[in-house]
């Protein structure tokens, strides 16, 4: 897909190498992208990434990643700071959004752009707040262990209950990406009661997702990841609508750094938002 834009802008699908540049832009914005995110993102939808170029040089970017026939997620809406104000972002947006077709599209929008998103048909669902800091390390949490290949089917099913779409292809990469560590917890009768992932990023370790049945499950999973962090700062994006999740991170001494708004263009299937103690990523939902 290629589309002409203002001042000779050419928008086309991006490659993973292109996205290394975009990841640098995201880091400059303080978004703290994970070091191995790109491979997992492209695994889900390799045609869902777009770059705008002037004379061959990238100046704008966006991703619109499709999850099945009904849902897509928009992220990485960026224009290089030195060329903003020329309409490059909007032209890139229009080309990329067509990739979603008739799907409902979700995004996590920064405060400065939320008004523009509303003009494009996105409606506010809830706020998400990033909390960060050095997590306390206590006693080994009970019932938590490292995920094993035999857990994959149960994790995938659990994830589907906590997210607006099934995403087995994404999870296959996310759970096994370099530097990613996944932990699980089970009930006494062997049922999965939550899972969580920690991964290295530019400025701090990122936790996401953190999906759990109860606050006790979430705290145990978080404690296992805090032990892995070994005193390094961590960051987690928490839906404000989950009061138990907010209370947990505040109890752990983490502090808010910025907020985004989860917005949708239409209806999404029901999912267990009360189990979402930390979203997977602000870039892919």
C-alpha positions as CSV (number, residue, x, y, z in Angstrom):
1,X,0.0,0.0,0.0
2,X,1.5,3.4,-1.1
3,X,-0.2,6.7,-0.8
4,X,1.0,10.2,-1.8
5,X,0.6,13.1,0.6
6,X,1.5,16.8,1.1
7,X,4.9,18.2,0.0
8,X,5.8,14.9,-1.7
9,X,5.1,12.7,1.3
10,X,4.9,9.1,0.4
11,X,3.3,6.7,2.9
12,X,4.0,3.0,2.5
13,X,4.1,-0.1,4.7
14,X,7.1,-0.2,7.0
15,X,9.7,-3.0,7.5
16,X,11.1,-4.1,10.9
17,X,14.2,-2.1,10.0
18,X,12.1,1.0,9.5
19,X,10.6,0.4,12.9
20,X,14.0,0.6,14.6
21,X,14.0,4.3,13.6
22,X,10.4,4.7,14.9
23,X,11.3,3.0,18.1
24,X,13.9,5.7,18.6
25,X,11.3,8.4,18.1
26,X,9.1,6.7,20.7
27,X,12.0,6.6,23.1
28,X,12.6,10.3,22.6
29,X,8.9,10.9,23.5
30,X,9.5,9.1,26.8
31,X,7.3,6.1,25.9
32,X,10.0,3.6,27.0
33,X,9.5,1.0,24.3
34,X,10.6,-2.6,25.1
35,X,13.8,-3.7,23.5
36,X,12.3,-6.8,21.8
37,X,8.8,-5.4,21.1
38,X,9.2,-5.0,17.3
39,X,9.4,-8.7,16.5
40,X,6.3,-9.5,18.5
41,X,4.3,-6.5,17.0
42,X,5.2,-7.5,13.5
43,X,4.3,-11.2,14.2
44,X,0.7,-10.2,14.8
45,X,0.3,-8.2,11.6
46,X,3.3,-7.5,9.4
47,X,1.3,-5.3,7.1
48,X,0.0,-3.0,9.9
49,X,3.0,-0.6,10.1
50,X,3.4,2.5,8.0
51,X,6.0,5.2,7.5
52,X,5.7,8.5,5.6
53,X,8.8,9.6,3.8
54,X,10.0,12.8,2.2
55,X,12.8,12.2,-0.4
56,X,13.2,8.8,1.0
57,X,13.7,10.0,4.6
58,X,11.2,8.8,7.3
59,X,9.2,11.7,8.8
60,X,6.0,10.1,10.2
61,X,4.8,6.8,11.4
62,X,1.7,4.9,12.7
63,X,0.7,1.3,13.3
64,X,-2.8,-0.2,12.8
65,X,-2.6,-3.8,13.8
66,X,-5.5,-6.1,13.0
67,X,-6.6,-8.8,15.5
68,X,-9.0,-11.0,13.6
69,X,-12.1,-9.8,11.7
70,X,-13.5,-7.4,14.3
71,X,-10.8,-5.5,16.1
72,X,-7.7,-3.5,15.4
73,X,-5.4,-1.3,17.5
74,X,-3.7,1.9,16.6
75,X,-0.4,3.0,18.0
76,X,3.0,4.8,17.3
77,X,1.3,7.9,15.9
78,X,4.4,10.0,15.5
79,X,5.8,12.8,13.4
80,X,9.5,13.7,13.6
81,X,9.7,16.9,15.7
82,X,11.6,19.0,13.2
83,X,8.9,18.5,10.5
84,X,5.7,18.9,12.5
85,X,2.9,21.2,11.3
86,X,2.9,20.2,7.6
87,X,0.1,17.7,7.6
88,X,2.3,14.6,7.4
89,X,0.8,13.0,10.4
90,X,-2.8,13.3,9.2
91,X,-1.9,11.9,5.7
92,X,-0.1,9.0,7.3
93,X,-3.1,8.4,9.7
94,X,-5.6,8.3,6.8
95,X,-3.5,5.8,4.8
96,X,-2.9,3.5,7.8
97,X,-6.5,3.6,9.1
98,X,-7.8,2.1,5.9
99,X,-5.9,-1.1,6.8
100,X,-8.4,-1.7,9.6
101,X,-11.3,-1.9,7.1
102,X,-14.6,-2.1,9.0
103,X,-13.1,-3.2,12.3
104,X,-13.5,-1.4,15.6
105,X,-10.2,0.4,16.3
106,X,-8.8,1.0,19.7
107,X,-6.0,3.2,20.9
108,X,-4.3,4.6,24.0
109,X,-4.1,8.3,23.3
110,X,-1.9,10.8,24.9
111,X,-3.6,13.8,26.4
112,X,-2.5,16.3,23.7
113,X,-4.1,14.2,20.9
114,X,-7.4,13.1,22.5
115,X,-9.4,16.0,21.0
116,X,-8.1,15.1,17.5
117,X,-9.0,11.4,18.1
118,X,-12.6,12.4,19.0
119,X,-12.9,14.3,15.7
120,X,-11.9,11.0,14.0
121,X,-14.7,9.1,15.7
122,X,-12.9,7.7,18.8
123,X,-14.8,7.8,22.0
124,X,-13.4,7.6,25.5
125,X,-13.7,4.3,27.4
126,X,-11.4,4.9,30.4
127,X,-8.1,6.4,31.5
128,X,-4.8,4.4,31.8
129,X,-2.1,5.6,34.1
130,X,1.5,4.6,34.1
131,X,3.0,3.9,37.5
132,X,6.7,3.4,38.1
133,X,9.4,3.1,40.6
134,X,11.5,0.5,42.4
135,X,9.2,-2.2,43.6
136,X,9.7,-3.7,47.0
137,X,11.0,-7.3,47.1
138,X,9.5,-9.4,49.9
139,X,9.2,-13.1,50.6
140,X,8.8,-15.5,47.7
141,X,5.2,-15.4,46.7
142,X,3.3,-18.6,47.1
143,X,1.9,-20.5,44.1
144,X,3.9,-18.5,41.4
145,X,6.3,-20.1,39.0
146,X,7.9,-19.5,35.7
147,X,5.6,-20.3,32.7
148,X,6.4,-23.5,30.8
149,X,5.5,-24.5,27.3
150,X,2.7,-26.7,28.7
151,X,1.0,-23.6,30.1
152,X,0.7,-22.0,26.6
153,X,-2.9,-23.1,25.9
154,X,-4.2,-22.0,29.3
155,X,-2.4,-18.7,29.0
156,X,-3.9,-18.1,25.6
157,X,-7.4,-18.9,26.7
158,X,-7.0,-16.7,29.8
159,X,-5.7,-13.8,27.7
160,X,-8.6,-14.1,25.4
161,X,-11.0,-13.6,28.3
162,X,-9.1,-10.4,29.4
163,X,-8.8,-8.8,25.9
164,X,-11.2,-7.6,23.2
165,X,-9.8,-10.1,20.7
166,X,-8.0,-13.5,20.5
167,X,-4.3,-13.0,19.9
168,X,-2.5,-16.4,19.9
169,X,0.1,-15.4,17.2
170,X,1.1,-12.3,19.2
171,X,1.3,-14.3,22.4
172,X,3.5,-17.0,20.9
173,X,6.1,-14.3,20.2
174,X,5.5,-12.1,23.3
175,X,5.9,-14.9,25.8
176,X,9.2,-16.2,24.3
177,X,10.8,-12.9,23.1
178,X,14.4,-12.3,24.2
179,X,14.5,-10.9,27.7
180,X,10.8,-11.5,28.4
181,X,10.0,-13.5,31.5
182,X,6.5,-14.9,32.1
183,X,5.1,-16.1,35.4
184,X,1.9,-17.9,36.2
185,X,-0.3,-18.7,39.3
186,X,-2.8,-21.5,39.7
187,X,-5.6,-22.2,42.1
188,X,-5.4,-25.3,44.4
189,X,-7.4,-27.3,41.9
190,X,-4.9,-26.4,39.1
191,X,-6.8,-23.7,37.3
192,X,-4.8,-20.7,36.0
193,X,-5.6,-17.7,38.1
194,X,-3.3,-15.2,36.4
195,X,-0.2,-14.5,34.4
196,X,2.2,-11.7,33.9
197,X,5.2,-10.7,31.8
198,X,8.2,-8.5,32.5
199,X,10.5,-7.3,29.7
200,X,13.6,-5.0,29.3
201,X,13.0,-1.5,27.9
202,X,14.9,1.7,27.3
203,X,14.5,3.4,30.7
204,X,13.0,0.8,33.0
205,X,11.6,-2.7,33.0
206,X,8.1,-2.9,31.7
207,X,5.4,-5.2,33.2
208,X,2.6,-6.2,30.9
209,X,0.3,-7.8,30.8
210,X,-0.6,-8.4,34.4
211,X,-3.9,-10.3,34.3
212,X,-5.2,-12.0,37.4
213,X,-8.4,-13.2,39.1
214,X,-8.0,-11.3,42.3
215,X,-5.8,-8.6,43.9
216,X,-4.0,-11.4,45.9
217,X,-3.2,-13.2,42.6
218,X,-2.0,-9.9,41.1
219,X,0.2,-9.0,44.1
220,X,1.8,-12.5,44.1
221,X,2.6,-12.3,40.4
222,X,3.9,-8.8,40.7
223,X,6.1,-9.9,43.6
224,X,7.7,-12.6,41.5
225,X,8.4,-10.0,38.8
226,X,9.8,-7.5,41.3
227,X,12.3,-10.2,42.5
228,X,13.4,-10.6,38.8
229,X,13.8,-6.8,38.6
230,X,16.6,-7.0,41.2
231,X,16.2,-3.4,42.3
232,X,15.8,-1.9,38.9
233,X,12.9,0.5,38.3
234,X,9.7,-1.0,36.8
235,X,6.7,0.6,35.0
236,X,3.2,-0.7,34.6
237,X,0.2,0.8,32.8
238,X,-2.9,0.5,34.9
239,X,-6.6,1.0,33.9
240,X,-8.1,3.6,36.2
241,X,-11.4,1.7,36.2
242,X,-9.8,-1.2,38.1
243,X,-9.7,0.3,41.6
244,X,-8.0,-2.8,43.0
245,X,-5.2,-2.4,40.5
246,X,-4.7,1.2,41.4
247,X,-4.7,0.4,45.1
248,X,-2.1,-2.4,44.5
249,X,0.5,-0.2,42.8
250,X,0.0,2.6,45.3
251,X,0.4,0.1,48.1
252,X,3.7,-1.0,46.5
253,X,5.0,2.6,46.4
254,X,4.8,3.1,42.7
255,X,3.9,6.6,41.5
256,X,2.1,7.9,38.4
257,X,4.1,9.5,35.6
258,X,1.6,10.1,32.8
259,X,-1.8,9.1,31.5
260,X,-3.4,8.0,28.3
261,X,-7.0,7.4,27.3
262,X,-8.3,4.1,25.9
263,X,-10.6,5.1,23.1
264,X,-12.6,3.1,20.6
265,X,-14.4,3.8,17.3
266,X,-17.2,1.4,18.0
267,X,-18.2,-1.6,20.2
268,X,-15.8,-4.2,21.3
269,X,-16.6,-7.7,22.7
270,X,-17.0,-8.1,26.4
271,X,-13.8,-8.8,28.3
272,X,-12.8,-9.2,32.0
273,X,-11.6,-5.7,32.7
274,X,-11.6,-6.4,36.4
275,X,-8.8,-8.9,35.8
276,X,-6.6,-6.3,34.0
277,X,-4.1,-5.1,36.6
278,X,-1.6,-4.0,33.8
279,X,-2.2,-3.7,30.1
280,X,0.2,-5.4,27.7
281,X,1.5,-2.3,25.9
282,X,0.1,1.1,25.0
283,X,1.2,0.5,21.4
284,X,-0.8,-2.7,20.8
285,X,-3.3,-2.7,23.6
